[in-house]
Amino acid sequence: MPVYKAFILNKEISVNYEENEKIKLVEAIKSINSKLDSYNNHNGKISDNKMLCFLAIKLQAELFDIK
């Protein structure tokens, strides 16, 4: 299984993926980074974990809206 090395919040993350899912994975990571960039982290006062939690909540709410 291939491994894709992504950077989220300036940290390298290795992700295993199915060969036919690479494009979807790359687009998802770009989308996550774009959404994280849109948050103002108050000059580092909000931890990376809280930023990821805020993003997870926002994305889950968007999924509920789609349903």
N, C-alpha and C positions, 0 to 999 in steps of 0.2 A: 504494500500500500504506500503510495507516495506521500511525502511530507511537504507541506507548504509552510514557509517561515514568514510570519506576518508581524507587523509592528502595530501594537495598540497601546496608546498612552506611553509611547517611547520605550516599550518593553517588547522584546522578541518573544513570540509565541509560536510554537511548532504545532501544526494541525495536520492530522492524518485525514486523507480525503479519498474518495473514489475518483478514478480517472475521469469519468464523465461528469463530475460535479465541480471541477476546478473553476470554471468560469463563474458559477454561482457563488462559490466560496470567495473568490477575489472580489466580486461585486459586493457581497455582504460585508466584507472587511472594509472596503472603501466607504460603504454607507455608514458603518459604525464609526469610523474615524471622522467622517464628515459631521455626523451628529454630535460626537464628542467635542469637535472643534467649535460647534455652535454654542456650547455652554461656556459661560464666564465662570471660571473656577476661583474668582476672587483672589488672584495672584497667589495661587497655591494653597489657599486656606481650606479647600475642599479636597479630601483624599481621593486617590484614584478609585478606591473601592466604593466610595459614596457616589462618585461620578458614574461608575458602571451600574450601580443600583438605580440611580435616577434614569439612566438610559434604558435599563431593563423594564422599569415601570412604564416609561413612555412607550416603548415598543409593544409591550403587552396591551396597553390601552389602545394603541393603533390596531392591533390584531382584533380586539373586541369590536372596534368600530367597523372592521371589514366584515365580520360575521353578522 
